[in-house]
């Protein structure tokens, strides 16, 4: 059974530098998994990646069997 993104508690997205994300990696993962927080990782002030809850990532993927 998949959890829908709407069932996760909502938290405001956060931005964090690569260095801070490296230092706080376990906390960032926990915030995504437990609290539903999206964290944007920045390099020199520019967003380069995001750590998101699994249901959000799965919802962004194309459904299996459908073209890309």
N, C-alpha and C positions, 0 to 999 in steps of 0.2 A: 504494500500500500504506500503510495507516494503522498507526501505532505504538500499541500498547496501553499504557495507563498503567502496567501492571505491568512493562514493559520499561525504564522510566526508573529511574535510580538514585533511591533514597528519601532525602529530607532532611526534617528537622523543619520544619513550617510556621513562619513568622516573622510578627511584627506590626511595622508600620512606620508612622510618621506620614506624612501627606500631604507635609509639607515634606521629610522624609527621602527619601520615594519619588521626589519631583521631583528632588532632588539626585543620587540614585543610580539613576535610571531605567534606564540601560543595564545596570548590574550586576544589577538586579532582573529585567529581561527575560532576561538571560543565565542567571541561576540557574534561571528557570522553563524555558527552552528546553533547556539542557544538563544541568542537575542535577535537574530535576523538582521544584523547590521551589515550594510555594504560599506567597505573601506576601499577608497581609491588610493592607489600607491602613486606617489609623484616622484619625478626625477627633475631637479632644477625647476620646480614649480609647475611642471606639465604632467598631467595624468598619463601614466604609461600602462597601468594594469588595475584590476579590481579584484578584491576578495569578496565573494558573494555567497550567500547560503546555497546549498545544493539545489533546493527547489527552484530558486531563481535561475540558476545555470541550466537546469533541465528544461525549464520553460522556454529558455532562449534557443535551445537546440531544435532543429527541424524534427518533426515526428518521424519515426522509423517507417520506411517504406514510401515516404513522400520525397519528391525531388528537392534537392538542396537548398 
